[in-house]
Every structure is written in C-alpha cells, then in structure tokens.
Amino acid sequence: MGQALLLPTQNKISAAAAITQVRAMFNRNRAATAYNRLGDDQKRIICFAAGIQERDIQPKLEKFNQEQRTDIHCAVKRFAPAFEALTCFSLTEINK
C-alpha cells in the first residue's frame, strides 16, 4: 500500500494567537449569542414584554443599553415558566 502524503498546513498561527482565540471563545456573552440567534419575531415578542418600543428594538443584545438589557432579562424570567408550561400541549389540545 502507498504511504500517506503529509502536506504542510498553510494556516499556521502562533501558540499565543491560538490561546488568544480560545480565550475569546470562552469570554463571549452566551446570553447575547442566544438572543442574537433568535428570529425577528421572537426578538419583537421579548422586547414587547420588556416594554421596549418597536423603534428601539436592536438586532444584537450588545446594542441595548444596560437598562434595556435588564428589562429584557426580567421579561424573560417572568414569562419563561408560562411558556415552558404551555409548550407540552399540541395546538389541538389548546383549541379544545
């Protein structure tokens, strides 16, 4: 059988740069990542529950000011149990 041909990698980075990249991955705001992945309708619902005007809705959580982020956090905490309690029911069951 033939031997595997080892090709040099073209994207070599220094160990320090690699460590910096790994640290950046772990220092991300996980809440912001989750919010930013939501659809526009979901963001609108959350912001409505938080009392944020539609004109002030931001596409990224990081763009909100501290007060708005606090309002979003409180709204999610307030409504999460209600949504969780209702997600186990089918549409047929809800429409009875």
GUTORTOR-336625 format. One record per residue: residue number from 1; residue in one letter; z, y, x of N, C-alpha, C in turn. Coordinates in steps of 0.05 Angstrom, whole numbers, plus 5000, padded with zeros to 4 digits. Atoms other than C-alpha are relative to their C-alpha. Layout:
+-----+--------+------+------+------+------+------+------+------+------+------+
| num | residu |  n.Z |  n.Y |  n.X | ca.Z | ca.Y | ca.X |  c.Z |  c.Y |  c.X |
+-----+--------+------+------+------+------+------+------+------+------+------+
| NUM |      a |    Z |    Y |    X |    Z |    Y |    X |    Z |    Y |    X |
...
+-----+--------+------+------+------+------+------+------+------+------+------+
***
This chain:
+-----+--------+------+------+------+------+------+------+------+------+------+
| num | residu |  n.Z |  n.Y |  n.X | ca.Z | ca.Y | ca.X |  c.Z |  c.Y |  c.X |
+-----+--------+------+------+------+------+------+------+------+------+------+
|   1 |      m | 5000 | 4976 | 5017 | 5000 | 5000 | 5000 | 5000 | 5025 | 5018 |
|   2 |      g | 5000 | 4975 | 4985 | 4990 | 5071 | 5022 | 5027 | 5014 | 5000 |
|   3 |      q | 4975 | 4985 | 4998 | 5044 | 5118 | 5042 | 4998 | 5026 | 4984 |
|   4 |      a | 5000 | 4975 | 5015 | 5065 | 5178 | 5001 | 4995 | 5023 | 5019 |
|   5 |      l | 5007 | 4976 | 4984 | 5037 | 5243 | 5027 | 5020 | 5022 | 4993 |
|   6 |      l | 4980 | 4979 | 5005 | 5092 | 5295 | 5034 | 4987 | 5027 | 5006 |
|   7 |      l | 5011 | 4973 | 4997 | 5067 | 5366 | 5022 | 5023 | 5020 | 5003 |
|   8 |      p | 4979 | 4979 | 4998 | 5108 | 5426 | 5045 | 5001 | 5016 | 4974 |
|   9 |      t | 4997 | 4983 | 5024 | 5136 | 5466 | 4988 | 4992 | 5029 | 5006 |
|  10 |      q | 5009 | 4973 | 4996 | 5105 | 5534 | 4980 | 5020 | 5021 | 4991 |
|  11 |      n | 4981 | 4981 | 5011 | 5163 | 5566 | 4944 | 5028 | 4997 | 5013 |
|  12 |      k | 4974 | 5002 | 4986 | 5217 | 5563 | 4997 | 5015 | 5026 | 4997 |
|  13 |      i | 4982 | 4977 | 5001 | 5275 | 5610 | 4986 | 5024 | 4994 | 5018 |
|  14 |      s | 4977 | 5004 | 4983 | 5335 | 5621 | 5029 | 5023 | 4989 | 4984 |
|  15 |      a | 4976 | 5010 | 5014 | 5401 | 5588 | 5013 | 5015 | 5022 | 4986 |
|  16 |      a | 4986 | 4977 | 5012 | 5432 | 5656 | 4999 | 4986 | 5009 | 4975 |
|  17 |      a | 5015 | 4992 | 5025 | 5377 | 5673 | 4949 | 5004 | 4979 | 4978 |
|  18 |      a | 4996 | 5021 | 5019 | 5385 | 5606 | 4915 | 5028 | 5002 | 4988 |
|  19 |      i | 4972 | 4997 | 5010 | 5461 | 5616 | 4909 | 5001 | 5024 | 4982 |
|  20 |      t | 5000 | 4976 | 5016 | 5449 | 5685 | 4881 | 4988 | 4994 | 4972 |
|  21 |      q | 5013 | 5007 | 5025 | 5402 | 5657 | 4828 | 5018 | 4983 | 4983 |
|  22 |      v | 4982 | 5018 | 5015 | 5452 | 5603 | 4808 | 5023 | 5016 | 4988 |
|  23 |      r | 4978 | 4983 | 5010 | 5508 | 5654 | 4802 | 4991 | 5017 | 4977 |
|  24 |      a | 5011 | 4984 | 5022 | 5464 | 5698 | 4759 | 4998 | 4984 | 4974 |
|  25 |      m | 5002 | 5017 | 5024 | 5452 | 5640 | 4712 | 5027 | 4996 | 4987 |
|  26 |      f | 4974 | 5005 | 5011 | 5526 | 5628 | 4703 | 5014 | 5025 | 4990 |
|  27 |      n | 4988 | 4974 | 5008 | 5543 | 5702 | 4694 | 4987 | 5012 | 4976 |
|  28 |      r | 5014 | 4989 | 5024 | 5497 | 5711 | 4634 | 5019 | 5001 | 4977 |
|  29 |      n | 4985 | 4998 | 5024 | 5526 | 5733 | 4569 | 4989 | 4979 | 4980 |
|  30 |      r | 5010 | 5022 | 5018 | 5520 | 5669 | 4527 | 4997 | 5009 | 4972 |
|  31 |      a | 5003 | 4989 | 5027 | 5531 | 5707 | 4462 | 4974 | 5016 | 4998 |
|  32 |      a | 5024 | 4985 | 5001 | 5475 | 5754 | 4479 | 4975 | 4982 | 5000 |
|  33 |      t | 5022 | 5019 | 4999 | 5429 | 5696 | 4496 | 4996 | 4987 | 4972 |
|  34 |      a | 5002 | 5013 | 5026 | 5444 | 5663 | 4429 | 4989 | 5020 | 4979 |
|  35 |      y | 5010 | 4979 | 5019 | 5434 | 5729 | 4389 | 4971 | 5006 | 5005 |
|  36 |      n | 5028 | 4992 | 4993 | 5370 | 5746 | 4426 | 4980 | 4978 | 4992 |
|  37 |      r | 5018 | 5022 | 5009 | 5340 | 5678 | 4407 | 4997 | 4998 | 4970 |
|  38 |      l | 5001 | 5001 | 5029 | 5352 | 5689 | 4333 | 4974 | 5014 | 4990 |
|  39 |      g | 5023 | 4987 | 5013 | 5294 | 5708 | 4287 | 5008 | 5027 | 4989 |
|  40 |      d | 4995 | 4973 | 5010 | 5287 | 5778 | 4260 | 5016 | 5000 | 4974 |
|  41 |      d | 4985 | 5001 | 5026 | 5312 | 5758 | 4190 | 5029 | 4993 | 5005 |
|  42 |      q | 4973 | 5007 | 4994 | 5374 | 5726 | 4219 | 5015 | 5024 | 5012 |
|  43 |      k | 4987 | 4976 | 4988 | 5389 | 5788 | 4260 | 5005 | 5021 | 4979 |
|  44 |      r | 4996 | 4981 | 5022 | 5380 | 5832 | 4198 | 5023 | 4993 | 4983 |
|  45 |      i | 4977 | 5009 | 5017 | 5429 | 5790 | 4158 | 5026 | 5005 | 5015 |
|  46 |      i | 4975 | 4995 | 4984 | 5481 | 5793 | 4214 | 5006 | 5029 | 5001 |
|  47 |      c | 4995 | 4972 | 4997 | 5472 | 5867 | 4223 | 5008 | 5013 | 4973 |
|  48 |      f | 4993 | 4991 | 5027 | 5475 | 5879 | 4147 | 5030 | 4994 | 4995 |
|  49 |      a | 4972 | 5008 | 5004 | 5541 | 5840 | 4145 | 5019 | 5017 | 5018 |
|  50 |      a | 4983 | 4984 | 4981 | 5566 | 5882 | 4204 | 4999 | 5030 | 4992 |
|  51 |      g | 5001 | 4972 | 5008 | 5549 | 5947 | 4167 | 4982 | 5017 | 5017 |
|  52 |      i | 5018 | 4985 | 4983 | 5495 | 5967 | 4216 | 4975 | 5007 | 4984 |
|  53 |      q | 5024 | 4991 | 5015 | 5438 | 6008 | 4186 | 4975 | 4986 | 5012 |
|  54 |      e | 5024 | 5014 | 4991 | 5369 | 5975 | 4189 | 4986 | 5016 | 5022 |
|  55 |      r | 5014 | 4984 | 4979 | 5342 | 6033 | 4231 | 5014 | 4997 | 5027 |
|  56 |      d | 4985 | 5003 | 4975 | 5396 | 6017 | 4283 | 5000 | 4972 | 5011 |
|  57 |      i | 5001 | 5027 | 4991 | 5381 | 5943 | 4290 | 4985 | 4998 | 5026 |
|  58 |      q | 5012 | 5003 | 4973 | 5365 | 5925 | 4362 | 4990 | 4971 | 5004 |
|  59 |      p | 5010 | 5027 | 4995 | 5324 | 5866 | 4386 | 5017 | 4983 | 5019 |
|  60 |      k | 4982 | 5014 | 4981 | 5375 | 5849 | 4440 | 5028 | 5010 | 4996 |
|  61 |      l | 4972 | 4993 | 5004 | 5450 | 5847 | 4435 | 5010 | 5020 | 5020 |
|  62 |      e | 4992 | 4982 | 4979 | 5457 | 5884 | 4500 | 4994 | 5029 | 4994 |
|  63 |      k | 5008 | 4972 | 5007 | 5424 | 5946 | 4469 | 5020 | 5013 | 4980 |
|  64 |      f | 4980 | 4988 | 5018 | 5481 | 5955 | 4418 | 5022 | 5012 | 5016 |
|  65 |      n | 4977 | 4988 | 4986 | 5539 | 5999 | 4436 | 5025 | 4981 | 4995 |
|  66 |      q | 4976 | 5017 | 5001 | 5609 | 5969 | 4443 | 5011 | 4997 | 4971 |
|  67 |      e | 4990 | 5001 | 5028 | 5630 | 5987 | 4371 | 4982 | 4983 | 4983 |
|  68 |      q | 5018 | 5016 | 5016 | 5568 | 5956 | 4341 | 5003 | 4970 | 5007 |
|  69 |      r | 4996 | 5028 | 4992 | 5578 | 5892 | 4382 | 5026 | 4989 | 4989 |
|  70 |      t | 4975 | 5008 | 5012 | 5650 | 5889 | 4357 | 4996 | 4995 | 4970 |
|  71 |      d | 5006 | 5004 | 5029 | 5625 | 5897 | 4285 | 4985 | 4974 | 4996 |
|  72 |      i | 5015 | 5024 | 5002 | 5575 | 5841 | 4296 | 5018 | 4976 | 5004 |
|  73 |      h | 4982 | 5022 | 4995 | 5628 | 5796 | 4325 | 5018 | 4994 | 4976 |
|  74 |      c | 4982 | 5002 | 5024 | 5675 | 5809 | 4266 | 4985 | 4988 | 4976 |
|  75 |      a | 5016 | 5010 | 5023 | 5620 | 5796 | 4215 | 4994 | 4971 | 5004 |
|  76 |      v | 5006 | 5028 | 4995 | 5600 | 5730 | 4247 | 5025 | 4983 | 4996 |
|  77 |      k | 4975 | 5015 | 5003 | 5673 | 5708 | 4250 | 5008 | 4998 | 4971 |
|  78 |      r | 4992 | 4999 | 5028 | 5684 | 5729 | 4178 | 4983 | 4981 | 4983 |
|  79 |      f | 5018 | 5015 | 5017 | 5622 | 5694 | 4149 | 4994 | 4971 | 5010 |
|  80 |      a | 5007 | 5026 | 4989 | 5615 | 5633 | 4194 | 5013 | 4977 | 4984 |
|  81 |      p | 4988 | 5022 | 5016 | 5665 | 5590 | 4154 | 4985 | 4996 | 4973 |
|  82 |      a | 5014 | 5003 | 5026 | 5628 | 5605 | 4089 | 4973 | 4987 | 5004 |
|  83 |      f | 5026 | 5013 | 4995 | 5560 | 5587 | 4118 | 5003 | 4971 | 5008 |
|  84 |      e | 4995 | 5027 | 4991 | 5588 | 5525 | 4151 | 5007 | 4982 | 4975 |
|  85 |      a | 4992 | 5015 | 5023 | 5619 | 5503 | 4085 | 4976 | 4994 | 4981 |
|  86 |      l | 5023 | 5003 | 5018 | 5553 | 5511 | 4048 | 4976 | 4985 | 5012 |
|  87 |      t | 5024 | 5013 | 4987 | 5504 | 5481 | 4099 | 4998 | 4971 | 4994 |
|  88 |      c | 5002 | 5029 | 5005 | 5521 | 5410 | 4080 | 4988 | 4993 | 4972 |
|  89 |      f | 5011 | 5004 | 5027 | 5493 | 5419 | 4009 | 4970 | 5004 | 5000 |
|  90 |      s | 5029 | 4997 | 5003 | 5420 | 5409 | 3991 | 4994 | 5022 | 4980 |
|  91 |      l | 5008 | 4979 | 5019 | 5381 | 5460 | 3951 | 5003 | 4990 | 4972 |
|  92 |      t | 4996 | 5012 | 5026 | 5382 | 5412 | 3892 | 5028 | 5002 | 4990 |
|  93 |      e | 4972 | 4999 | 5007 | 5457 | 5410 | 3894 | 5009 | 5029 | 4994 |
|  94 |      i | 4993 | 4972 | 5005 | 5463 | 5485 | 3898 | 4989 | 5010 | 4974 |
|  95 |      n | 5013 | 4991 | 5025 | 5415 | 5494 | 3839 | 5011 | 4986 | 4975 |
|  96 |      k | 4990 | 5014 | 5024 | 5455 | 5448 | 3792 | 5015 | 5020 | 4982 |
+-----+--------+------+------+------+------+------+------+------+------+------+
***
